[in-house]
Amino acid sequence: MSQTLSTAPLAASEREECWHDVVSRTFVPLDVTLLEKEPSPGTIVSERLGELRIVQVRAGPQAVTRSRRLIARDDHEYLTLSIQQRGTAVTEQDGRRARLHPGDFALSDTSRPFRKLLEGEFAFTAFHFPRRELHVGDEDLRAVTATAFNGDRGSAALVATYFMGMARGAAGFDDAVRRRVAVTALDLLAVLIEEHRGRGGSRAPETAEEGLARVKDHIMRHLADPGLSPATIAAATFMSVRRLHKLFELEGATVAGWIRTQRLERCRRDLLRPTALEIGVAGIARRWGFVSPSHFSRAFRAAYGMSPREWQGSPDTRGSLPADHPGLRLPSRARRGGPFPAAPSAVPGRPSP
């Protein structure tokens, strides 16, 4: 659900203080200086897609600064991609200065000082997200901040088109689609950064091990998504479905089997936590992507030789084992996605399979 904040109802003398507060709460703490004697109204409309926030900003001329003082007070690491729609902006960070015209976009990093000057009435759409969500090295990221990307050409046009399409459609997405759309957007941005750094076409071909590790990382980050499938995984990791299956065949597993194994392992651990009774077996199953409780129970019994409730044990032993108890550790064969052994019979208070 979108949220709209505006200084239009306020007197001109009250707008600067209010706008400073609105901008800092929407992004991160910032120093905002309005450059008009009688500040124009400003409006911010924001929408969330999981960890990513989409923010549409319209206002009059101003300067925005992220200083070392503010970073020391609030050191959360966020990135912001801003696509200019009206007016011009000058952005400065990491020793670079870029002027943005309508259609251009640039990245800024809140963990280091930056400054943005908006010289007249303007409008832009910003995409604000935690630094950890973009899988790009620090050196590569530092090399592209305050760099103007032309949204009309090449890979930058693909990124701009996708991000703006995501902003227009955000209100109509359900939760599962929101997560997947946001991840795809950030994957496209990572590809653009690699290309800008000169590795788009000249990097060495990815090995099978590297490809498999990248795919597994994507799966683990979206394990709770019931829509996770070979097709969606292949699309998000920029490979064919056939290649995806081949990667898992190299270690004697299947895509679906590996996903199921990871989900079952997490369900098995959660069933022993103190909150398990309150959440319920079905709730824990849904938390890790199982849509059908009956399917989950069958899969659990097939993997461990007992039902989820039998695994939980009697009332006086439920939740008595910590998640890192040796009896809960799986052999490396199971962690790689191979067939599970029966649940360990040596766990105190648990029936043997």
N, C-alpha and C positions, 0 to 999 in steps of 0.2 A: 504494500500500500504506500502510495507516494505521500510526502509531507511537504507542505508549502509554507515558507516563512518570508514575510515581506515587511519592509519599513514604510510602505506607502501610507498607512494610516497615521503615521507619526508626523509631528511638526519637523521642519527641516533641521532645527537646532538639536533635535533628539536622535536624528538618524545615524550619526557617525558612531556614537557609543553602542547603539543597538546593533548596527551592522557589524562592528568589530566582534561583538559577542556571537552573533549568528555565524559568521564566517569561521571563527575559531572553534565553535562547537561542531560545525559540520565537517571540518577537515582536521586540523591540529592547531594548537595555539599559534597565532600569527599576529604581527603588528600590522594594522590596516590604517592607512591615511587617505582620507577622501580629498580629492583635489579640486573641489568646487566650494565656493563661498556658501552656497545653499545646496547641500547634497541632494542629488536626484534620488528617487526611490530605488531600492534594490530588492530583488526577488531571488530566492533560492528554492528550487523544487528538487527533492531528493527521493531516490528509490533504491532499495537494497536487492541485490542478487547474491545471496549467501554472504561471503566475505567482501564482495565488491559493492561499492556504493556508487550510484550514478547521480550526478549533481548538475542541474542546469542553472546557470548563474546569469542574471541580467542586472546591470547597474551602470552608474556613471563613472567617470575617470577616478582612478585610485592607484595607490602603490601598496603592495603586499610584501612583507618581509618575514622570513624565518631566520631568526638570529641564533647565535650560539647560546645566548642567555635563555631563550625559549626552549631550545633543544635540551639544555641541562635540566630544565624544569619538567619536560615531558619528552622522553627519549624513544617513544614508540616509532617503529620504522614503517613508514607508509610510502607508497609511490602514487603519484597522480599523473595520469595522462589527460591533457587538456586539448580539446579540439576547438579551435577558434571558429565562431560562426558569424560574428559581426564585430566590426572595429578591429583594431590591431593591439598586439601585446608584445612587450619586450621582456624576455625571461633570461635570468642570469644564474648560473651555478657552475661550480667546478672549473672556473676560469674561462667559461664560454658565455657568449651573449647571442641570443637569436631573436629575430623579429618574426612574429607570427601574423599572417594575414588570414582572412576567412578560408577555411579548408585545410589550413596547416595544423599540425599538432606537435606537442613536445612533452617530454617527461621531466618530472622533478622528484627529488628524493628528500623526504622530511628529516632524514638523519644527518643532513649536512645543510649549512646555510644556503639560502637562495633568495632571490628577489624577483618580483614580477611587477611591471609597470603597465597599466592599462590607460591609454592616453585620451580616450574619449568614451562615449557611450559604447557599451560592448555586450556581447553575449557569447558564452562558450559552454560546452558540456565537458564536465570532468569525470574521470573514472578513477576512484580512490580505493586502494586496496592494500593489505599488508604486504610488506616486502617479501616475506617468505612464500607468497603465492606465485611469484614470478620466478621460474627456475632459470635464472641467469646469474653468472658469476659477478662478484663485486667489481672486478676490473672492467668487465664488459659494460656494466651498468653505468659506472662513472664516465665511460667514454661516450655515452649517448644523452646524458642529461643536458638540458638547455640546447638541444639540437632541433632545428626546424625540419620536420618531415612534411613533404608536400603530399597532401591527401588525394591528389589527382593522378599520381603516377606510380607505376610499379607495385611493389609489395606494400608500400605505404598506403596506396589507394585501397588495397584489399583490407588492411587493418582499419582504416578510417570508415570504410563502408560497413564492415562487420560491427564495429563498436557503435556506430550511430544507429544501425538497424537494431542492435540489442537494446539501445536506449529507447527507441520508439516502441518496441514490442514488450518491454519489461513488465508492464502492468498486466499483460495477458498471460504470462508464463506461470505454470504451476511450479511448486518447489523443486521437483526433480529436474524439470527443464531449466530452471534458473541456474542450478548448480552446474549443469552440463554446458550451458551456453557461456557462462562466465569462464569456465576452465578453457573452453575452446578459444575464447577471445584472448586470454593470456598466453596460450600456446602460440597463437598467431603473432602476438607481440614479441615473444621470445625468438621466433623465426626471423622477424624483421631485424631485431638487434643483432643476431648472428650474421645476417646478410650485410648489415651496415659495417660490421667489424671485419668483413672480407672472408667470412667462412661459409657464406651461403652456397657457393658452388664448388669451392676448392678444397673443402675439408675432406679428410680421408673417409672412405665408406665406413659406416657404422658396423661393428662386428656383431655377431649373433648375441654374444654375452652382453654387450652394451645395449642392444635393442631389447633384450629380455629384461634387463634391469630397469630400463626406462618404462617399459610396459607395466612391470610389476609395481613400480612406484606410482604410476597412474591408477592402477587398480586399488592399491592400498589407500590412496587418498579419496577414493570414491566407493569404498567397499560397502557403505551403507545404502548406496543408491540401488533400488530394486531394478532400475532400467539398465544397469551395467550389463553389457553383452559384447560378444566379439565384434559386432558391427560398430557399436559406439566407441569401443576401445580403439579399434583400428583407425576410425576417423579422427579421434582426439590425438593419436600418436603418429599420424601421418604415414600410415602403412596400409597395405592391402590386408584383407581378412585372411587370405591364403598365407601370407608371410607371418601373420600373427600366430596362426595355428602351427606353422612350421617351427617357430621359435620354441613353443612349449613341447613339441614332439621331441626336440633335441634332448630334453631331460625326462622323457617318458611320461609326460603329463598332458592334460588337455586344458584349454582355457577355462571351460566351465568347471572342471574338476578342481583346478587350482583355486578358483574363486570360492567354490563351495568349502574347500578345506580351510581357507583363511576365515571365512564366516563362522564355520562350526567351532574353530578354535576359540574365537572371541566370545561366541555364545557360551561355550563350555566354561570359560573363566568367569563370565558375568553371572552365570547361574549360581556361583558360589559366593557372590558378593552379598553383604548385608542387605542391600536394597533389592535383591532378586525377588523376594516375596511380594514386595510392594509393586514392582513393575510387572511381574508375572512372566511365565514362560513365553506366551505369545508376544508380549511387549519386547522382551529381549530378542526374540527372533526377528521382529520387525525392525528393531534398532540396527540389525546387521544385514538387512536386505532380503530376508525371507518373507515373501508375501503371504504364503499359506502356512498356518500353524501345523496342519497335518503333514504337509511336505517336509517341514522342518523336523518334526518328530521322527518321521521315517528315515530321513537323512542322518539324524543324530544316532538313532539305533543302529543303522547300518555301519556307521563309523566307529561307534564306541561299544556296541553290544548291549546297550541299555537305553531306556527312555530318558528324556531330560529330567523328569521328576525323580526317577530312580537315582540319577546322578546327583541330584541335590541332596538325597539322603533323608534321614529322619529329621523331625523338627529340632532336636537338640544338637544336631551337627550341621545344620544349614548355615552356610556362610562362615564356618569355623576355620577354613583354610585361606590363607592369603593368596593373591593371584600369582605370586612367584614361588609358591610351595613346590619343592622338587617333584612331587607327584603330579603336578600339572604341566610339567615341561614335556614337550613333544620331541620325539627323536628327529634328527635332521632329515631323515627320509620323508617324514610327514610334513615338515616345514617346507620342503621343496615341492610339495604337491602330490606326493605319491600316496598310496593307500594308507589309511590310518591303521595302527595296531589297535587292539582292544584297549579300553581305558585301563590304566594301571590298577592292578588288584591290591597293591601294597598301600594304597591311600587309606588311612584309618577311617573307619566308619562308613566305607563305601562297599557295596556288594560287589563281588567278583562277577565278571561278565559270564 
